[in-house]
Amino acid sequence: MSGALILVLALTSLIPVYAKTHGAGRICGEHGGRSLSTRPHSVSIAEFGAVGDGKTLNTLAFQNAIFYLMSFADKGGAQLYVPPGKWLTGSFSLTSHLTLFLENGAVIVASQDPSHWGVVEPLPSYGRGIDLPGKRYKSLISGHMLHDVIITGDNGTIDGQGLVWWDRFTSHSLKYNRPHLVEFISSQDITISNVTFLNAPCYTVHAIYSSHVYIHKILAHSSPGSPYTIGIVPDSSDNVCIQNSTINMGYDAISLKSGWDEYGISYSRPTENVHIRNVNLQAASGSSISFGSEMSGGISHVVVDNAFIHNSLTGIAFRTTKGRGGYIKEIDVSNIEMSRIGTAIVANGSFGSHPDDKFDANALPIVSGIRLSNVSGIDIGVAGELFGIKESPFRSVALYNVSLSMNSGSSGDVSWSCSYVYGSSKLVTPEPCPELVRVDNGYGQGRTYVTTNGVTCPLLNLDFL
């Protein structure tokens, strides 16, 4: 092979390919046209003997109501109306062609008695639970292999009463893994809007193996001290829109996942084509937006734009480790405002644990095509910590127009820390690490150069923005 051809191939490998998100930036626009018109049939939960006093257990009433409404699936579907009141219940499942409507003042309250929650097997792409090996409690509201389901209302509330679960988690007294508030498995055409979610035992909304999920105008809140509570988790799912929402959680606000080590590799379903926009996020002990670390099925083609991130340990985090396999690639993050953030941008190639000792340590993840632009921040502790993997460095990481104002406790000498990461930068303050610094060393104005293994090559097309 000629030296010229080798040089061309080297340069090609360094060219960041932009606008390769396969239309992810249009997902919310496409979902936004979906009608939330009233179903032709509607019943109230009170018609099935439910009592909204906050004390009477209404699990059977919810189950019976949904069983009845299944008969309308081929007649345009039906609505289950929840009037004002406090409706105590254990876990129950939805059905296809159903709208669950919570009136203003309606609160679905989760029972704190574990016997009121079903128990189900671990998810196949995880092989075990997140908290501990073995089975897990069924989510409060769940759906399996459903389509055309809407959870909406006039700002009604679903309260998971998570404190008892958080205490069991921290005291290591859980019998099974904690439940989520809402979970859809292998479902499609799901809409969640105009609802407040409080105090999730673990995740607030978990969409796994699902397609065309639209989450709009929700409020999700858990105590800042709640352990490992996460807001919205697209997990091995595609065509997901999250927009116009406020999420304040104990750990992560939004976390994209796709399976854990050998189980996720075997299941091989990625999370892709995700659009997140116009969101207000807070993550007390985690990240406002995170990718991984359970990402063994792959995460790609994600667009995040217009987010306000505040009071979080980490702003945006890309997490993985040896043994994960999979990839995180083609991620575009833009128009982000940050305030009071510990570390603004994190990429960590040594994050998280393994489900068991059967993982393949040689299954190395790939992280590439990460682009962050138009990011501003005030009261920032550390600008960035980007630590790749020696055997699989993070590549094509591009920063453009990033301006971070450090707080009084920061040291200018340690604003950025990097290793095994390569990419480019332009208009970044404070000055990023050498691995990302735009330089002009005589090869020509207006270009960025990356030196790898002693060879300096221009990184093309940085001026795309």
LUMTI-584680 format. One record per residue (C-alpha): residue number from 0; y, x, z. Coordinates in Angstrom, 1 decimal, decimal comma. Each point is the difference from the previous one (the first is absolute). Layout:
// residues N
     i        y        x        z
   NUM        Y        X        Z
...
END
This chain:
// residues 465
     i        y        x        z
     0      0,0      0,0      0,0
     1      3,4      1,4     -1,0
     2      2,6      1,0      2,6
     3      2,4     -2,5     -1,5
     4     -2,4     -2,8      0,4
     5     -0,7      0,9      3,6
     6      3,7      0,0      0,7
     7      0,4     -3,4     -1,6
     8     -2,8     -1,4      2,1
     9      1,5      1,4      3,1
    10      3,4     -1,5     -0,7
    11     -1,6     -3,3     -0,8
    12     -1,7     -0,1      3,3
    13      3,3      0,4      1,7
    14      1,9     -2,7     -1,9
    15      0,5     -3,0      2,3
    16     -0,8     -3,1     -1,9
    17      2,3     -2,8      1,0
    18     -0,1     -3,7     -0,5
    19     -3,8      0,1      0,1
    20     -0,3     -2,8      2,6
    21     -1,7     -2,3     -2,5
    22      2,5     -2,8      0,7
    23     -0,2      0,1      3,8
    24      3,8     -0,4      0,1
    25     -0,4     -3,4     -1,7
    26     -2,6     -1,4      2,4
    27      2,4     -1,8      2,3
    28      1,9     -1,5     -3,0
    29     -3,3     -1,4     -1,4
    30     -1,1     -1,4      3,4
    31      3,5     -1,4      0,6
    32     -0,5     -2,7     -2,6
    33     -2,9     -1,5      1,9
    34      0,5     -3,6      1,1
    35     -0,4     -1,1      3,6
    36      0,1     -3,6     -0,9
    37     -1,6     -2,5      2,3
    38     -3,7     -0,6     -0,4
    39     -1,0     -3,5     -1,1
    40     -1,9     -0,6      3,3
    41      1,2      0,8      3,5
    42     -1,3     -0,5      3,5
    43      1,3      0,9      3,5
    44     -2,0      2,0      2,4
    45      0,8     -2,7      2,6
    46     -2,2     -2,4     -2,1
    47     -3,0      2,1      1,0
    48      0,6     -0,3      3,7
    49      2,0      3,2      0,5
    50      2,4      0,0      2,9
    51      3,1      2,2     -0,1
    52      0,5      0,7      3,7
    53     -0,8      3,7     -0,1
    54     -3,0     -0,6      2,3
    55     -2,6     -2,1     -1,9
    56     -2,3      2,1     -2,2
    57      0,3     -1,3     -3,6
    58     -2,5      2,2     -1,9
    59     -2,3     -2,9     -0,8
    60      2,9     -2,1     -1,3
    61      1,1      2,8     -2,4
    62     -3,5      0,5     -1,2
    63     -0,6     -3,7     -0,5
    64      3,3     -0,5     -1,8
    65     -0,7      2,9     -2,4
    66     -3,5     -1,2     -0,7
    67      1,4     -3,4     -0,8
    68      2,6      1,5     -2,4
    69     -2,6      1,9     -1,9
    70     -0,8     -3,3     -1,8
    71      3,4      0,1     -1,7
    72     -0,5      3,4     -1,6
    73     -0,7     -1,6     -3,4
    74      2,8     -2,6      0,4
    75      3,0      2,4      0,2
    76     -0,7      1,3      3,4
    77      1,4     -1,1      3,4
    78      2,4      0,9      2,8
    79     -0,7      0,3      3,7
    80      3,2     -0,8      1,8
    81      0,6      1,4      3,4
    82      2,8     -1,9      1,8
    83      2,2      1,4      2,8
    84     -2,0      0,9      3,1
    85     -2,1      2,8      1,4
    86     -3,4     -0,1     -1,6
    87     -2,5      2,2      1,9
    88     -3,0      1,0     -2,1
    89     -2,7      2,6     -0,5
    90     -0,8      1,5     -3,4
    91     -0,5     -2,3     -3,1
    92     -0,4      0,4     -3,7
    93      2,0     -1,5     -2,9
    94     -1,2     -1,4     -3,3
    95      1,2      0,3     -3,6
    96      2,8     -2,2     -1,4
    97      1,5     -0,4      3,4
    98      3,5      0,2      1,5
    99      0,3      0,6      3,7
   100      3,5     -1,3      0,9
   101      1,6      0,8      3,3
   102      3,0     -2,2      0,8
   103      3,0      1,4      1,8
   104     -0,9      0,1      3,7
   105     -3,8      0,2     -0,8
   106     -1,8      2,9      1,7
   107     -3,6      0,8     -0,7
   108     -1,0      1,9      3,2
   109     -3,0      2,3      0,1
   110     -2,4     -0,4      2,9
   111     -0,3      3,0      2,2
   112     -3,7     -0,7      0,7
   113     -2,2      2,2     -2,2
   114     -2,7     -2,7      0,0
   115      2,3     -2,1     -2,1
   116      0,0      2,6     -2,8
   117     -2,9      0,4     -2,4
   118     -1,7      3,4     -0,5
   119     -0,6      1,4     -3,5
   120     -1,4      3,2     -1,5
   121      2,1      3,1     -0,8
   122      1,7      0,1     -3,4
   123     -2,2      1,9     -2,6
   124      2,8      2,4     -1,0
   125      0,3      1,1      3,7
   126     -3,5      0,0      1,3
   127      1,1     -0,8      3,5
   128      3,1     -1,3      1,8
   129      3,2      1,9      0,4
   130      0,0     -0,2      3,8
   131     -3,7      0,7      0,6
   132     -3,3      0,0     -1,8
   133     -1,7     -3,3     -0,8
   134      1,1     -3,6     -0,5
   135      3,5     -1,5      0,2
   136      1,5     -3,2      1,2
   137      0,9     -2,4     -2,8
   138      3,6     -0,4     -0,8
   139      1,9     -3,0      1,4
   140      0,5     -1,4     -3,4
   141     -2,2      1,3     -2,8
   142     -1,2     -0,7     -3,5
   143     -3,0      1,4     -1,9
   144     -0,3     -0,2     -3,8
   145      2,8     -2,6     -0,2
   146      2,6     -0,6     -2,7
   147      3,3     -1,9      0,0
   148      0,8      0,0      3,7
   149      3,5     -0,3      1,5
   150      1,1      0,6      3,6
   151      3,6     -1,2      0,3
   152      2,4     -2,3      1,8
   153      3,4     -0,6      1,4
   154     -0,1      3,3      2,0
   155     -2,9     -1,1      2,2
   156     -1,7      2,7      2,1
   157     -3,5      1,5      0,4
   158     -0,2      1,8      3,4
   159     -3,0      2,3      0,5
   160      0,7      0,5      3,7
   161     -1,1      3,6     -0,5
   162      0,7      1,4      3,5
   163     -3,5     -0,7      1,3
   164     -1,5      1,8     -3,1
   165      2,4      2,9      0,4
   166     -1,0      0,4      3,6
   167     -3,7     -0,1     -0,9
   168      0,6      2,6     -2,7
   169      1,8      2,5      2,3
   170     -2,5     -0,5      2,8
   171     -2,9      0,5     -2,3
   172     -1,5     -3,4      1,0
   173     -0,3     -1,5     -3,5
   174     -3,5     -1,4     -0,8
   175      0,9     -0,2     -3,7
   176      2,9      1,2     -2,2
   177      3,2     -1,9      0,4
   178      0,7     -3,0     -2,3
   179      2,9     -0,3     -2,4
   180      2,4     -3,0     -0,2
   181     -0,6     -0,8     -3,6
   182     -2,6      1,5     -2,4
   183     -1,0     -0,8     -3,5
   184     -3,1      1,6     -1,4
   185     -1,0      0,0     -3,7
   186      2,6     -2,7     -0,7
   187      2,7     -0,5     -2,6
   188      3,3     -1,9     -0,5
   189      1,0      0,1      3,6
   190      3,6     -0,8      1,1
   191      1,4      0,5      3,5
   192      3,6     -1,0      0,5
   193      2,6     -1,4      2,5
   194     -2,2      0,6      3,1
   195      0,6      2,1      3,1
   196     -2,9      2,1      1,3
   197      0,0      1,2      3,6
   198     -2,2      2,4      2,1
   199     -2,9      0,8     -2,4
   200     -3,0      1,4      1,9
   201     -0,3      2,6     -2,8
   202      1,3     -0,6     -3,5
   203      2,3     -3,0     -0,8
   204     -1,0     -0,6     -3,6
   205     -3,0      1,8     -1,5
   206     -0,8     -0,6     -3,7
   207     -3,2      1,8     -1,0
   208     -1,9      0,0     -3,3
   209      2,6     -2,6     -1,1
   210      2,3     -0,5     -3,0
   211      3,4     -1,6     -0,6
   212      1,2     -0,2      3,6
   213      3,6     -1,1      0,5
   214      1,7      0,5      3,4
   215      3,6     -1,3      0,1
   216      2,6     -0,7      2,7
   217     -2,2      0,6      3,1
   218      0,9      1,5      3,3
   219     -2,8      2,0      1,7
   220      0,6      1,4      3,5
   221     -2,0      1,7      2,7
   222      1,1      1,8      3,1
   223      1,1      3,7     -0,6
   224     -2,6      1,0      2,5
   225     -2,9     -1,9     -1,6
   226     -2,7      2,5     -1,0
   227     -0,9      0,5     -3,7
   228      1,5     -3,4     -1,1
   229      0,9     -0,1     -3,7
   230      2,0     -2,6     -1,9
   231     -1,3     -0,4     -3,5
   232     -3,0      1,9     -1,4
   233     -0,9     -0,2     -3,7
   234     -3,5      1,5      0,1
   235     -2,0      0,5     -3,2
   236      2,1     -2,7     -1,6
   237      2,1     -0,3     -3,1
   238      3,1     -1,8     -1,3
   239      1,6     -0,3      3,4
   240      3,6     -1,0      0,6
   241      1,7      0,4      3,4
   242      3,7     -0,9      0,0
   243      2,9     -1,4      2,0
   244     -1,7      0,5      3,3
   245      0,7      1,5      3,4
   246     -2,9      1,9      1,7
   247      0,2      1,6      3,5
   248     -3,2      1,5      1,3
   249     -1,4      2,3      2,6
   250     -1,6      2,3     -2,6
   251      0,5     -0,4     -3,7
   252      2,1     -2,8     -1,7
   253     -1,7      0,1     -3,4
   254     -3,1      2,1     -0,6
   255     -1,9      0,3     -3,3
   256     -3,7      0,9      0,4
   257     -3,2      0,0     -2,1
   258     -3,0      0,9      2,1
   259     -1,3      2,7      2,3
   260     -1,7      3,2     -1,1
   261     -3,5     -0,4     -1,6
   262      0,1     -3,8      0,4
   263      3,3     -0,3     -1,9
   264     -1,2      2,5     -2,6
   265     -3,2     -2,1     -0,5
   266      1,8     -3,3     -0,1
   267      2,5      1,5     -2,5
   268      2,7     -2,7      0,0
   269      3,6      1,3     -0,1
   270      3,2     -1,5      1,1
   271      2,3     -0,1     -3,0
   272      2,9     -1,8     -1,6
   273      1,9     -0,7      3,2
   274      3,7     -0,8      0,2
   275      1,9      0,1      3,3
   276      3,7     -0,9     -0,1
   277      2,9     -1,3      2,2
   278     -1,7      0,6      3,3
   279      1,2      0,9      3,5
   280     -2,5      2,2      1,8
   281     -0,5      1,5      3,5
   282     -3,1      1,9      1,2
   283      0,3      1,2      3,5
   284     -2,8      2,6      0,2
   285     -1,0      0,1     -3,7
   286      1,5     -0,2     -3,4
   287      2,1     -2,7     -1,6
   288     -1,9      0,4     -3,2
   289     -3,2      1,9     -0,1
   290     -2,6      0,9     -2,6
   291     -3,5      0,7      1,6
   292     -1,4      1,7      1,7
   293     -3,0     -2,3     -0,9
   294      0,5      0,4     -3,8
   295     -3,4      1,0     -1,3
   296      0,0     -2,7     -2,7
   297      3,3      1,3     -1,3
   298      3,6     -1,3      0,2
   299      2,2      0,0     -3,2
   300      2,8     -1,6     -1,9
   301      2,2     -1,1      2,9
   302      3,7     -0,7     -0,1
   303      2,1     -0,2      3,1
   304      3,7     -0,8     -0,4
   305      2,8     -1,2      2,2
   306     -1,3      0,5      3,5
   307      1,8      0,4      3,3
   308     -2,0      2,1      2,3
   309      1,0      0,5      3,6
   310     -1,0      1,0      3,6
   311     -3,3      1,4     -1,2
   312     -2,0      3,1      0,8
   313     -0,4      0,7     -3,8
   314      1,8     -1,5     -2,9
   315     -2,4      0,4     -3,0
   316     -3,5      1,6      0,5
   317     -2,7      1,1     -2,4
   318     -3,2      0,7      2,1
   319     -3,4      1,4     -0,8
   320     -2,5      2,7      0,9
   321     -3,0      1,9     -1,2
   322     -3,0     -2,4     -0,4
   323      2,1     -2,9     -1,2
   324     -0,3      0,6     -3,8
   325      2,0     -2,5     -1,9
   326      3,6      0,4     -1,0
   327      3,6     -1,0      0,6
   328      1,9      0,2     -3,3
   329      2,8     -1,5     -2,0
   330      2,1     -1,2      2,9
   331      3,7     -0,8     -0,6
   332      2,2     -0,4      3,1
   333      3,8     -0,7     -0,6
   334      3,1     -1,4      1,6
   335     -1,0      0,6      3,6
   336      2,3     -0,1      3,0
   337     -1,2      1,6      3,3
   338      1,5      0,0      3,5
   339     -1,4      1,6      3,2
   340     -3,1      1,4     -1,5
   341     -2,1      2,8      1,6
   342     -1,2      1,5     -3,3
   343      1,3     -1,5     -3,2
   344     -2,7      1,1     -2,5
   345     -3,6      1,1      0,9
   346     -2,9      1,1     -2,2
   347     -2,9      1,0      2,2
   348     -3,3      1,3     -1,4
   349     -1,6      0,3      3,4
   350      0,5     -3,5      1,5
   351     -2,5     -2,4      1,5
   352     -3,6      0,0      1,1
   353     -3,4     -0,8     -1,7
   354     -2,2     -3,0      0,4
   355     -3,1      2,1      0,8
   356     -1,5      3,4     -0,8
   357     -1,3     -1,0     -3,4
   358      3,3      0,7     -1,8
   359      0,1      2,7     -2,7
   360      2,5      2,7      1,0
   361      0,2      1,1     -3,6
   362      1,3     -3,4     -1,1
   363      3,6      1,1     -0,4
   364      2,8     -2,6     -0,6
   365      2,5      0,3     -2,8
   366      3,7     -0,6      0,8
   367      2,3      0,2     -3,1
   368      2,8     -1,8     -1,7
   369      2,0     -0,8      3,1
   370      3,7     -0,8     -0,8
   371      2,7     -0,8      2,5
   372      3,5     -0,7     -1,2
   373      3,3     -1,3      1,4
   374     -1,0      0,4      3,6
   375      2,7      0,2      2,7
   376     -0,4      0,3      3,8
   377      2,0      0,4      3,2
   378     -1,2      1,2      3,4
   379     -3,0      1,7     -1,4
   380     -2,1      2,4      2,1
   381     -1,9      1,9     -2,7
   382      0,6     -0,4     -3,8
   383     -3,5      0,6     -1,1
   384     -3,4      1,4      0,9
   385     -2,1      0,5     -3,1
   386     -3,4      1,6      0,7
   387     -2,6     -0,1     -2,8
   388     -3,5      1,3     -0,1
   389     -0,7      3,6     -1,0
   390     -2,9     -1,0     -2,3
   391      1,9     -3,0     -1,4
   392      3,7      0,5      0,2
   393      2,4     -3,0     -0,4
   394      1,6      0,2     -3,4
   395      2,8     -1,5     -2,0
   396      2,0     -1,0      3,0
   397      3,6     -0,8     -1,2
   398      3,1     -0,6      2,2
   399      3,2     -1,2     -1,5
   400      3,3     -0,9      1,7
   401     -1,3      0,2      3,5
   402      2,7      0,3      2,7
   403     -1,1      0,1      3,6
   404      2,5      0,4      2,9
   405     -1,8      1,8      2,8
   406      0,5     -1,0      3,6
   407      1,5      2,3      2,7
   408     -3,5      1,0      1,2
   409     -1,1      1,4     -3,4
   410      0,0      3,6     -1,0
   411      1,2      0,9     -3,5
   412     -2,7      2,6     -0,2
   413     -2,8     -2,5      0,2
   414      1,3     -2,9     -2,0
   415     -2,9      0,3     -2,4
   416     -3,5      1,5      0,4
   417     -2,4      0,4     -2,9
   418     -3,3      1,5     -0,9
   419     -2,4     -0,5     -3,0
   420      2,4     -2,4     -1,7
   421      1,8      0,5     -3,3
   422      2,6     -2,0     -1,8
   423      3,7     -0,1     -0,6
   424      3,3     -1,2      1,4
   425      3,6     -0,7     -1,0
   426      3,0     -1,0      2,1
   427     -2,0      0,2      3,3
   428      1,8      0,6      3,4
   429     -1,0      1,8      2,1
   430     -1,4      2,6     -2,3
   431     -3,8     -0,6     -0,4
   432     -2,7      2,5      0,3
   433     -0,4      2,8     -2,6
   434     -3,0     -1,8     -1,5
   435      2,3     -2,8     -1,0
   436      3,3      1,8     -0,6
   437      1,7     -0,3     -3,4
   438      1,1      3,5     -1,1
   439      1,6      1,6     -3,0
   440     -1,3      3,6     -0,3
   441      1,0      0,7     -3,6
   442     -2,4     -2,3     -1,8
   443      2,7     -2,5     -0,8
   444      2,4     -2,4      1,5
   445     -1,0     -3,5      1,1
   446     -3,7      0,7      0,6
   447     -2,2      0,4      3,1
   448     -2,6      2,7      0,3
   449     -3,1      0,1      2,1
   450     -1,8      3,3      0,7
   451     -3,8     -0,3      0,5
   452     -2,3      2,9      0,2
   453      2,7      2,3     -1,1
   454      0,8     -1,9     -3,2
   455      3,5     -1,6     -0,3
   456      0,1     -3,1     -2,3
   457      2,7     -2,6     -0,6
   458     -0,6     -3,4      1,5
   459      1,2     -2,3     -2,8
   460      1,8     -3,4      0,0
   461      1,5      0,1      3,4
   462      3,1     -1,5     -1,4
   463     -1,8     -3,3     -0,8
   464      1,8     -1,7      2,9
END
